[in-house]
Every structure is written in structure tokens, then in C-alpha cells.
Amino acid sequence: MMCKAKAWVLALAAGLLLLLIPAQARADVTRLLILNDEQTSETSAAATDVLRRFALYSSWTCTFASSEDVPDTDGCTAVIICTDPNRALNASVALAIQESKLPVFVIGAGGLAELTKAQVYEGSLTLRLQTQANAANDMLLSGNSLLLMKKSGESLGGQIFVGAQAFPLCQTAGNITHLAYFDPAQEAQCAFLSTMLQTWLWPYKNSPTAYGQYLVLDRIYPFADPERLLSLVEMLETENVPYVLCVMPIYANADYPAMKRFCEALRYAQSRGAGIVMHVPQVTLANVTVEDLQENIANAYSAYSRYGVYPLAIEAPDVWLMSEKGQDVLRGWRTVFLFRSDEALFGEKQAENTALRDGHQIVAPAYADATAFTSAYAQAIYLDPSEDIETLRTQVNRLKNSRTALKKLSDVEGIVYAGDLYVHFYPADGLYVNGQAASLVYQRFNYDEDYVYDRGFVQYMTEQIQASNKLILAFVVVACTIFIVGMIISRRTTRRQLLGNHTHAKDEQEGVNLHDGG
């Protein structure tokens, strides 16, 4: 009762505190309105898909809306326009944006001329971006004309050449920021756009937060050769880099000695600081139910945890977090590693970034293009563990010599709900399973040398009995105790009855004798 009273007091205090916070302070949360033509323009649809992923990776609070409708800017703090470059904004739409006086980011030519004075420049087009090594990377573009703001502004990065004349690729003048050219099929340009958007949204004068990357040995299958896995672990430790092992789920035969040896290698790597991530079942989301997926994930997690291996994150297709069904499946995991997937959502395009409500720590896939680099959000660099060790070593050294800041999974808090297991990892306090501290220290495993693989019903029942011998022994002891107590009570009851009958018969006989004698 006292706890409930305290809870009500705390809730009331929090409500009063919220009322006392100035409206200006409560409005500091960035809320983006993203206007697009994805329903009518393939160009806009491709660019908008890139923005959807940025919204997911960066945890933006945003709303996607058609550029053909007058926008509702109430509650918004900024506007992004991503329309067809050959289509003008409706006058009413442009007027609503101008009257809102919100910061506006225009991607490409679409909508620019309706919002500010612009000018067309003619000539061959060349795009110049900086690589991770700060070297110039020039790309010759198709087309021979470019629409730019007439008023020169502050350059945010990149250059674009029209003939021999250089212009900022991204610049700001007043409340308008313009990215002069964008091709969503080019990873280097996508990475550049994410950096520009992060800089544009950053409210402070210092540089935006630079997020690190995770080095992931991806899709390590159960029953894999433990010696091979230990060789990879040794190489990564020799190179002194933090790393993550992504294991595939298992649903059957988790008791096999080969699985146990595989998990012993994982347990060793885990004790040395390796992060463990579990891949989702390889299914098409539309073909299974949420309940079946959650059950399979829980069973797979149980198979690993029985050997003391605790995945602290899950790896899934990025489109899963763009759908209600996928969000339901992943809701029990705080940290989610994503990979790019072409899995269709069958027309499901969410108007908002609804994944934000679940509070995931999202790790996005890094770009395959080595020239594409961004620190706007956390990323995973996926390596193929089937590659030979020297090839992997070369890739690791390349990452060590780049601007990439490699991160440890153990530096972030991990929470997992899988079936009846609740796993909570605290960077400063260790691992807890269902509220009890769990050790991550490596210990050698014992193996059953006489393990029978081809087990029939008798072997199966024998194994179940052996696994449950303590329970059976306790049951037998209790049953025997009850039986013995029952026998004792029964004997005493029978004895009393017999003695009672004998006494009664004796009394009757004595009565007869007395009568005869009289």
C-alpha cells in the first residue's frame, strides 16, 4: 500500500514538473516534416527510401507527407523537401512552407525555385567528395545543367563543378539549405547526405556527435569448426580490435557434442570481451506469425544460454523495423543490428518513424563502397568469416588505418526478453539473468564420450530420465515416505480393530459363563 502511495506521489510530481517546463524547452525535440513525391515519381521514391533509412538509423521523429498537399507544419521544427527534380511545388504548398519560417533542406532541384531565387548553370557536371583518407574523389555526372541558389551561402561540404566553375555541393542561405545534386543509387552520395543532414540538424556550435562502428564476423553457423573460430578470435585479438560475433539461430540438436564445442569456443571469446549477436530466423516476414517467430527466437536463445553464451543484441533486416509486424518481433531486444534487405513490405510505407517508440539502440549497416563514410549514426561493418584469415587480417588493418572508430558491444547496456528469460547487461556491473548475477568467466566444458546420435524412443526416454534424475529421486522418496506412513497407519488401525473385536468376544463369553453358572 505504501509503495502505491509513493508511486502516485512520484507521478504527480512528474506531471507538475512537466507543466513547469517552458514550452520552448519542450519543443526542443526535432520533429521533421519530409515532403516527397514517392507515390508518383520513381526518382523521389528512391530518395525517400534513403531518408526512411536515415530516420530509422538516426532515430528521427518525423512525418512523411505528399508534396502535393498543403503541409501541416504545426509542431514541426524543420522541413525536408525530396521531390521530383522536374516538378514544381504547388504555390499553396510553397507559401505554407515560407510562412512557417522553418529551416528547410531541399534535396536536388525539386522545389528550390519556388522557395528562393535560383539560377540554372550550363556545362559538364563533376562531383567532388572527400574520402576517408581526405583525398578528393571526383565523379563525372550525367546531364549538362544544374539549378543552384542565386544567393551564395555558407558551404557545408563537397563541391560540384559546372564546366570549370566550382560551387558548394551543399550550402545554406537564410533558412534554406540546398543539396545541389543527389543520386540515391550512389552509396558515397548517400553517406554524404547523412552527414549533411546531421550537421544541418545539430543545434549547437560544436561538431555533431561522431558515432563509431562495430566490426562484426557475420553469420557464424552452429556446429562450425571451433578450431577455425578460435583462430579468427586469436587473429582479432592479435590485431587488438574490438569485435562482435553474429551467430545463426539453432532450433534442434542443441545437445550434440559438436554444438557444445562450438559454444565453448563462443564462451571463450565472450569471456575475452567479444560481443555476441544472434541473427533472426531466415524467413520472409509476411509468411510467418509474430508468435511463431518470437517462439523460435526464444528457443534459439535458450539453446545458446544453456552453455553460458548470452547474445546481447539481435541482427535483422532493416525493413523489419519499418513495419508493425517486424517491430512486434524485435520489441524484446534493446540493441538491434540491421542489414540491408530487399525484402518487400507489400506497399507498407509508414507515415512516421514508429520504431522510435520502442527505444532501440540501432546499429545500421555500413556502406560496402569504401569511399562512402559517415559518422552520423552507429554502423556495423560485416565481414565474412568464411574468408581466409589473411584476407580478413588485411580488411581489419585497412579499418584500423582509416578514420573508423571501432566500438565494443560491452560499452552499451543490453536488455533481452526471450521467452522466460530476462537478460540485462550493465557495462559497469556485469550480466544478470532473471535478476541473478551470471558469470561470463570461461570454464572448460565436460563432454559425454558415449553420446548416442541415432537415438530411438528408448534412448530418448533414458536421456530424459537421466536429465531428470534428481526430480525422480525426490518423487520416489516422497512416494515411499507416504507409502510407509500409510502402511503404519493402516497396521495400527487394523490392530485396534482386531483387539477391539477380541475384547468384545471375550466379554460376551464371560457373560455366558456367568449366566450358566447362575
PLY file of the C-alpha trace (Angstrom):
ply
format ascii 1.0
element vertex 518
property float x
property float y
property float z
element edge 517
property int vertex1
property int vertex2
end_header
0.00 0.00 0.00
2.87 2.32 0.88
4.53 1.59 -2.50
1.36 2.55 -4.36
1.16 5.82 -2.43
4.77 6.62 -3.30
4.13 5.82 -6.96
1.17 8.22 -7.06
3.25 10.95 -5.41
6.07 10.48 -7.93
3.64 10.52 -10.87
2.02 13.72 -9.58
5.42 15.35 -9.08
6.48 14.40 -12.62
3.28 15.88 -14.04
3.76 19.14 -12.15
7.38 19.29 -13.29
6.29 18.84 -16.91
3.86 21.74 -16.56
6.60 23.93 -15.11
8.95 23.28 -18.05
8.70 26.15 -20.52
7.00 25.35 -23.81
10.17 26.42 -25.62
12.20 23.77 -23.79
9.64 21.05 -24.53
9.71 21.99 -28.21
13.47 21.43 -28.47
12.88 17.90 -29.77
13.49 17.88 -33.53
10.35 16.97 -35.46
10.87 16.69 -39.20
8.31 17.01 -41.96
9.54 15.21 -45.09
7.67 16.17 -48.26
8.03 13.81 -51.21
6.51 12.51 -54.45
7.12 8.81 -53.77
3.64 7.85 -54.98
4.13 9.41 -58.43
7.89 9.63 -59.04
10.42 6.79 -59.03
13.24 9.30 -58.52
11.57 10.77 -55.44
10.60 7.30 -54.15
14.22 6.09 -54.27
15.49 9.19 -52.48
12.67 8.99 -49.92
13.59 5.36 -49.14
17.09 6.60 -48.30
15.57 9.18 -45.97
13.39 6.50 -44.35
16.50 4.54 -43.52
18.26 7.65 -42.20
15.22 8.33 -40.00
15.41 4.76 -38.68
19.18 4.74 -38.15
19.28 8.21 -36.55
16.06 7.88 -34.51
14.45 10.93 -36.08
10.97 12.00 -35.05
9.50 12.59 -38.47
6.41 12.51 -40.67
6.36 11.67 -44.39
3.77 13.52 -46.46
2.91 14.22 -50.10
4.32 17.43 -51.53
1.05 17.93 -53.43
-0.91 18.68 -50.24
-0.63 21.83 -48.16
1.55 20.71 -45.23
0.59 20.94 -41.59
3.72 22.44 -40.04
2.34 22.76 -36.50
4.73 21.10 -34.07
7.43 20.67 -36.74
10.90 22.12 -36.27
12.27 21.61 -39.80
11.22 20.56 -43.31
12.98 18.32 -45.84
11.86 18.50 -49.47
12.62 15.45 -51.59
10.52 15.82 -54.74
10.92 15.05 -58.42
13.58 17.39 -59.87
11.37 18.11 -62.87
8.29 19.02 -60.86
7.48 22.40 -59.29
5.87 22.83 -55.88
2.27 23.99 -55.81
2.05 27.68 -54.99
-0.06 26.96 -51.88
2.48 24.40 -50.64
5.40 26.77 -51.18
3.53 29.59 -49.44
2.78 27.42 -46.38
6.45 26.48 -46.08
7.61 30.08 -46.44
5.12 31.35 -43.87
6.21 28.70 -41.37
9.73 30.24 -41.39
11.10 26.80 -40.52
14.57 25.63 -41.61
14.19 23.88 -44.98
16.54 21.33 -46.57
15.99 20.92 -50.33
17.42 17.80 -51.98
18.08 18.34 -55.70
16.25 20.80 -57.89
12.66 19.94 -56.95
11.01 22.81 -55.09
14.04 25.10 -54.95
12.84 27.73 -57.43
9.51 28.09 -55.60
11.19 28.80 -52.24
14.11 31.05 -53.13
15.74 32.76 -56.08
17.58 30.20 -58.20
19.64 30.11 -61.39
20.42 27.45 -63.98
24.09 26.87 -64.90
25.09 25.06 -68.09
28.11 22.80 -68.60
29.53 19.36 -67.85
28.99 18.29 -64.25
31.62 16.84 -61.90
31.01 15.95 -58.27
33.85 16.03 -55.73
33.62 14.38 -52.31
36.25 13.67 -49.68
37.15 10.05 -48.92
38.03 8.63 -45.51
41.67 9.42 -46.26
40.66 13.05 -47.02
41.52 12.53 -50.68
39.38 14.05 -53.43
37.04 11.61 -55.14
35.74 13.05 -58.43
32.68 11.63 -60.20
31.56 12.68 -63.68
27.78 13.15 -63.72
25.26 12.78 -66.49
23.46 15.92 -67.61
24.73 19.35 -68.53
22.71 21.76 -66.39
22.33 22.46 -62.68
19.93 24.56 -60.63
21.58 26.44 -57.76
20.58 29.11 -55.29
21.25 32.55 -56.71
22.33 33.85 -53.33
25.64 32.35 -52.27
25.71 30.99 -48.75
27.77 29.03 -46.26
29.28 25.84 -47.67
28.59 22.73 -45.60
30.75 20.39 -47.66
31.56 18.92 -51.06
31.98 20.61 -54.41
30.24 20.42 -57.75
31.79 21.73 -60.95
29.80 23.12 -63.84
32.43 23.18 -66.54
35.42 24.75 -64.82
33.36 26.73 -62.31
33.17 25.31 -58.77
30.17 25.60 -56.45
29.45 24.22 -52.98
27.63 20.92 -53.24
25.69 21.73 -50.08
25.20 25.29 -48.86
22.95 27.34 -46.59
21.49 30.79 -47.25
18.97 32.13 -44.75
16.63 29.34 -43.70
17.20 27.36 -46.92
19.84 24.63 -47.19
20.32 23.13 -50.65
22.00 19.91 -51.76
22.60 20.62 -55.43
22.79 17.02 -56.66
21.84 13.62 -55.23
21.80 10.13 -56.73
20.29 7.62 -54.25
21.96 4.73 -56.10
25.44 6.01 -55.17
26.50 4.98 -51.67
29.12 7.73 -51.38
26.45 10.34 -52.04
24.08 8.70 -49.54
26.79 8.81 -46.89
27.48 12.46 -47.71
23.77 13.31 -47.44
23.52 11.68 -44.00
26.49 13.75 -42.80
24.99 16.96 -44.22
21.62 16.28 -42.59
23.27 15.59 -39.23
25.22 18.87 -39.50
22.06 20.73 -40.53
20.05 19.32 -37.61
22.78 19.83 -35.00
21.61 22.71 -32.75
24.97 23.59 -31.21
28.06 25.40 -32.45
30.43 22.49 -31.89
30.72 19.48 -34.19
27.96 16.85 -34.16
28.41 13.59 -32.28
30.63 11.17 -34.18
29.30 7.63 -33.85
31.56 4.62 -34.09
31.39 1.35 -35.96
31.25 -2.29 -34.88
33.40 -4.94 -36.53
31.16 -7.99 -36.99
32.07 -11.50 -38.10
28.70 -12.19 -39.67
26.60 -15.36 -39.94
28.61 -17.86 -37.95
26.65 -21.09 -38.17
26.12 -23.57 -35.31
28.33 -26.67 -35.37
31.06 -24.61 -37.08
34.63 -25.79 -36.57
35.63 -24.46 -33.13
39.33 -24.51 -34.05
38.63 -22.26 -37.03
36.59 -19.92 -34.83
39.35 -19.77 -32.22
41.87 -18.93 -34.96
39.71 -15.98 -36.02
39.40 -14.85 -32.41
43.17 -15.09 -31.95
43.77 -13.02 -35.10
41.39 -10.28 -33.96
42.95 -10.19 -30.50
46.42 -10.01 -32.05
45.28 -7.02 -34.13
43.92 -5.50 -30.90
40.50 -4.56 -32.27
37.10 -4.91 -30.59
34.80 -7.30 -32.42
31.36 -8.87 -32.47
30.39 -12.45 -33.39
27.00 -12.88 -35.04
25.69 -16.43 -34.60
22.85 -18.02 -36.51
19.89 -19.44 -34.56
19.52 -23.14 -33.80
16.29 -24.98 -33.05
17.23 -28.67 -32.79
20.09 -30.91 -31.67
21.50 -28.25 -29.34
22.68 -31.08 -27.07
25.04 -32.52 -29.69
28.72 -32.52 -28.60
29.62 -30.55 -31.77
27.24 -27.77 -30.70
28.68 -27.88 -27.21
32.23 -27.50 -28.56
31.09 -24.63 -30.77
29.52 -22.91 -27.76
32.65 -23.50 -25.70
34.62 -21.52 -28.31
31.95 -18.80 -28.17
32.07 -18.81 -24.37
35.84 -18.35 -24.54
35.54 -15.41 -26.96
32.76 -13.93 -24.82
34.99 -14.08 -21.74
37.69 -12.21 -23.69
35.37 -9.30 -24.44
33.73 -10.35 -27.71
30.16 -9.19 -28.17
27.66 -11.88 -29.19
24.77 -11.08 -31.53
22.11 -13.56 -32.69
20.66 -13.45 -36.21
16.90 -13.64 -36.65
15.41 -16.73 -38.31
15.88 -16.64 -42.07
12.26 -16.27 -43.10
10.14 -13.84 -45.06
8.27 -11.74 -42.55
4.98 -11.94 -44.44
4.94 -15.76 -44.32
5.07 -16.29 -40.54
3.24 -15.09 -37.46
4.75 -12.89 -34.79
4.13 -15.58 -32.16
5.96 -18.28 -34.16
8.93 -16.00 -34.77
9.16 -14.99 -31.13
8.96 -18.65 -30.07
11.73 -19.65 -32.49
13.92 -16.78 -31.30
13.30 -17.73 -27.66
14.17 -21.39 -28.36
17.37 -20.40 -30.16
18.35 -18.08 -27.33
17.73 -20.85 -24.81
19.95 -23.21 -26.83
22.88 -20.80 -26.50
22.24 -19.66 -22.94
22.26 -23.26 -21.66
26.01 -23.18 -22.38
26.54 -19.75 -20.85
26.55 -17.88 -24.18
24.40 -14.75 -23.98
23.72 -12.76 -27.17
23.15 -9.13 -26.14
21.75 -7.94 -29.47
19.82 -9.28 -32.44
20.55 -8.87 -36.15
17.61 -8.33 -38.50
16.71 -6.90 -41.94
16.27 -3.13 -41.74
12.81 -3.35 -43.30
11.57 -5.25 -40.24
11.77 -2.04 -38.21
9.78 -0.26 -40.91
6.71 -2.43 -40.32
4.43 -3.05 -37.35
4.91 -6.81 -37.59
8.69 -6.63 -37.57
8.63 -4.17 -34.69
6.48 -6.59 -32.68
9.03 -9.37 -33.25
12.03 -7.26 -32.19
10.40 -5.44 -29.28
12.14 -7.64 -26.68
15.62 -6.50 -27.74
17.11 -3.15 -26.85
20.07 -3.34 -29.26
19.30 -4.21 -32.88
21.92 -4.66 -35.62
20.46 -4.11 -39.07
21.46 -5.23 -42.55
20.18 -4.03 -45.89
17.39 -6.17 -47.27
15.35 -6.12 -50.44
12.50 -7.93 -48.67
9.27 -6.38 -49.88
6.86 -4.79 -47.44
3.99 -5.19 -49.91
3.25 -1.49 -50.14
3.52 -0.81 -46.42
5.02 2.68 -46.17
4.72 4.12 -42.71
3.94 7.82 -42.47
6.06 8.09 -39.32
9.16 6.51 -37.81
7.15 4.29 -35.44
10.22 2.24 -34.44
11.24 5.22 -32.33
8.69 4.36 -29.63
10.47 1.10 -28.71
13.70 2.86 -27.76
16.05 0.56 -29.67
19.78 1.16 -29.83
20.10 0.77 -33.59
23.30 -0.20 -35.39
22.97 0.40 -39.13
24.86 -1.45 -41.88
27.97 0.33 -43.13
28.26 1.02 -46.83
30.03 -1.53 -49.00
31.65 1.27 -51.02
34.98 2.03 -49.32
34.68 5.71 -50.31
31.33 6.04 -48.52
31.86 7.16 -44.95
29.62 8.75 -42.35
29.70 9.08 -38.58
26.09 10.31 -38.36
24.90 7.06 -36.72
26.32 3.82 -35.33
27.20 1.27 -38.02
28.22 -2.36 -38.36
30.99 -3.44 -40.71
30.14 -7.02 -41.65
32.98 -9.39 -42.53
32.59 -12.87 -43.99
34.06 -15.44 -41.55
34.49 -17.97 -44.37
37.25 -15.81 -45.89
40.80 -16.99 -45.27
42.40 -15.47 -42.20
44.99 -13.39 -44.05
42.30 -11.79 -46.21
40.37 -10.92 -43.06
43.53 -9.59 -41.45
44.07 -7.27 -44.43
40.50 -5.97 -44.14
40.93 -5.40 -40.40
44.18 -3.50 -40.91
42.51 -1.32 -43.53
39.87 -0.40 -40.98
42.49 0.29 -38.32
44.22 2.75 -40.66
41.01 4.60 -41.57
39.02 7.23 -39.68
36.75 4.49 -38.39
36.38 4.38 -34.60
35.72 0.75 -33.69
33.42 0.20 -30.71
32.82 -2.54 -28.14
29.37 -4.01 -27.68
30.16 -4.30 -23.97
30.23 -0.48 -23.76
26.45 -0.28 -24.16
23.68 -1.54 -21.91
21.96 -4.65 -23.24
18.43 -5.86 -22.49
16.87 -9.05 -23.86
13.45 -10.61 -23.28
13.39 -14.09 -24.85
10.69 -16.48 -23.72
11.01 -16.88 -19.95
14.49 -15.32 -19.90
15.18 -11.72 -18.96
18.82 -10.82 -19.60
20.23 -7.46 -18.55
23.85 -6.44 -19.13
25.29 -3.41 -17.36
28.67 -2.18 -18.67
29.80 -1.39 -15.12
28.07 -4.21 -13.24
28.04 -7.28 -15.45
25.34 -9.69 -16.59
22.10 -10.63 -14.84
19.72 -13.40 -15.90
16.23 -13.22 -14.40
17.62 -10.92 -11.73
20.50 -13.22 -10.74
24.15 -12.38 -11.46
25.61 -14.63 -14.17
29.29 -15.29 -14.71
30.95 -14.64 -18.06
34.19 -16.31 -16.98
35.34 -19.13 -19.26
35.37 -22.66 -17.85
36.27 -25.83 -19.71
33.29 -27.98 -20.66
32.90 -31.67 -19.88
31.77 -33.96 -22.69
29.90 -37.26 -22.87
32.23 -39.50 -24.84
29.50 -42.14 -25.26
26.94 -39.78 -26.74
24.42 -41.65 -28.94
23.44 -39.67 -32.05
20.97 -42.13 -33.60
18.58 -42.15 -30.69
15.30 -44.04 -30.71
12.46 -43.77 -28.23
14.23 -45.83 -25.56
17.40 -43.74 -25.76
15.36 -40.57 -25.72
13.46 -41.65 -22.59
16.71 -42.75 -20.95
18.22 -39.34 -21.60
15.15 -37.60 -20.24
15.23 -39.76 -17.11
18.95 -39.12 -16.61
18.42 -35.40 -17.05
15.57 -35.50 -14.54
17.11 -37.95 -12.04
17.02 -35.51 -9.13
13.35 -34.82 -9.65
12.57 -38.52 -10.00
14.59 -39.35 -6.88
12.72 -36.72 -4.89
9.42 -38.09 -6.19
10.37 -41.65 -5.23
11.43 -40.57 -1.73
8.17 -38.70 -1.19
6.10 -41.59 -2.60
7.92 -44.15 -0.43
7.51 -41.98 2.65
3.78 -41.63 2.00
3.52 -45.39 1.40
5.37 -46.29 4.60
3.36 -43.81 6.67
0.18 -45.20 5.13
1.25 -48.76 5.96
1.97 -47.83 9.57
-1.36 -46.08 9.97
-3.14 -48.99 8.29
-1.45 -51.56 10.55
-2.33 -49.58 13.66
-5.94 -49.20 12.56
-6.24 -52.91 11.77
-4.62 -53.85 15.07
-7.02 -51.67 17.02
-9.98 -53.19 15.22
-8.74 -56.75 15.85
-8.01 -56.08 19.51
-11.40 -54.40 19.90
-13.23 -57.40 18.40
-11.25 -59.85 20.52
-12.05 -57.99 23.74
-15.74 -57.79 22.84
-15.88 -61.54 22.09
-14.11 -62.32 25.36
-16.59 -60.21 27.34
-19.52 -61.99 25.71
-18.04 -65.38 26.52
-17.53 -64.44 30.15
-21.14 -63.21 30.29
-22.41 -66.59 29.01
-20.34 -68.49 31.54
-21.73 -66.40 34.40
-25.27 -66.97 33.21
-24.75 -70.76 33.03
-23.24 -70.83 36.48
-26.20 -68.95 37.94
0 1
1 2
2 3
3 4
4 5
5 6
6 7
7 8
8 9
9 10
10 11
11 12
12 13
13 14
14 15
15 16
16 17
17 18
18 19
19 20
20 21
21 22
22 23
23 24
24 25
25 26
26 27
27 28
28 29
29 30
30 31
31 32
32 33
33 34
34 35
35 36
36 37
37 38
38 39
39 40
40 41
41 42
42 43
43 44
44 45
45 46
46 47
47 48
48 49
49 50
50 51
51 52
52 53
53 54
54 55
55 56
56 57
57 58
58 59
59 60
60 61
61 62
62 63
63 64
64 65
65 66
66 67
67 68
68 69
69 70
70 71
71 72
72 73
73 74
74 75
75 76
76 77
77 78
78 79
79 80
80 81
81 82
82 83
83 84
84 85
85 86
86 87
87 88
88 89
89 90
90 91
91 92
92 93
93 94
94 95
95 96
96 97
97 98
98 99
99 100
100 101
101 102
102 103
103 104
104 105
105 106
106 107
107 108
108 109
109 110
110 111
111 112
112 113
113 114
114 115
115 116
116 117
117 118
118 119
119 120
120 121
121 122
122 123
123 124
124 125
125 126
126 127
127 128
128 129
129 130
130 131
131 132
132 133
133 134
134 135
135 136
136 137
137 138
138 139
139 140
140 141
141 142
142 143
143 144
144 145
145 146
146 147
147 148
148 149
149 150
150 151
151 152
152 153
153 154
154 155
155 156
156 157
157 158
158 159
159 160
160 161
161 162
162 163
163 164
164 165
165 166
166 167
167 168
168 169
169 170
170 171
171 172
172 173
173 174
174 175
175 176
176 177
177 178
178 179
179 180
180 181
181 182
182 183
183 184
184 185
185 186
186 187
187 188
188 189
189 190
190 191
191 192
192 193
193 194
194 195
195 196
196 197
197 198
198 199
199 200
200 201
201 202
202 203
203 204
204 205
205 206
206 207
207 208
208 209
209 210
210 211
211 212
212 213
213 214
214 215
215 216
216 217
217 218
218 219
219 220
220 221
221 222
222 223
223 224
224 225
225 226
226 227
227 228
228 229
229 230
230 231
231 232
232 233
233 234
234 235
235 236
236 237
237 238
238 239
239 240
240 241
241 242
242 243
243 244
244 245
245 246
246 247
247 248
248 249
249 250
250 251
251 252
252 253
253 254
254 255
255 256
256 257
257 258
258 259
259 260
260 261
261 262
262 263
263 264
264 265
265 266
266 267
267 268
268 269
269 270
270 271
271 272
272 273
273 274
274 275
275 276
276 277
277 278
278 279
279 280
280 281
281 282
282 283
283 284
284 285
285 286
286 287
287 288
288 289
289 290
290 291
291 292
292 293
293 294
294 295
295 296
296 297
297 298
298 299
299 300
300 301
301 302
302 303
303 304
304 305
305 306
306 307
307 308
308 309
309 310
310 311
311 312
312 313
313 314
314 315
315 316
316 317
317 318
318 319
319 320
320 321
321 322
322 323
323 324
324 325
325 326
326 327
327 328
328 329
329 330
330 331
331 332
332 333
333 334
334 335
335 336
336 337
337 338
338 339
339 340
340 341
341 342
342 343
343 344
344 345
345 346
346 347
347 348
348 349
349 350
350 351
351 352
352 353
353 354
354 355
355 356
356 357
357 358
358 359
359 360
360 361
361 362
362 363
363 364
364 365
365 366
366 367
367 368
368 369
369 370
370 371
371 372
372 373
373 374
374 375
375 376
376 377
377 378
378 379
379 380
380 381
381 382
382 383
383 384
384 385
385 386
386 387
387 388
388 389
389 390
390 391
391 392
392 393
393 394
394 395
395 396
396 397
397 398
398 399
399 400
400 401
401 402
402 403
403 404
404 405
405 406
406 407
407 408
408 409
409 410
410 411
411 412
412 413
413 414
414 415
415 416
416 417
417 418
418 419
419 420
420 421
421 422
422 423
423 424
424 425
425 426
426 427
427 428
428 429
429 430
430 431
431 432
432 433
433 434
434 435
435 436
436 437
437 438
438 439
439 440
440 441
441 442
442 443
443 444
444 445
445 446
446 447
447 448
448 449
449 450
450 451
451 452
452 453
453 454
454 455
455 456
456 457
457 458
458 459
459 460
460 461
461 462
462 463
463 464
464 465
465 466
466 467
467 468
468 469
469 470
470 471
471 472
472 473
473 474
474 475
475 476
476 477
477 478
478 479
479 480
480 481
481 482
482 483
483 484
484 485
485 486
486 487
487 488
488 489
489 490
490 491
491 492
492 493
493 494
494 495
495 496
496 497
497 498
498 499
499 500
500 501
501 502
502 503
503 504
504 505
505 506
506 507
507 508
508 509
509 510
510 511
511 512
512 513
513 514
514 515
515 516
516 517
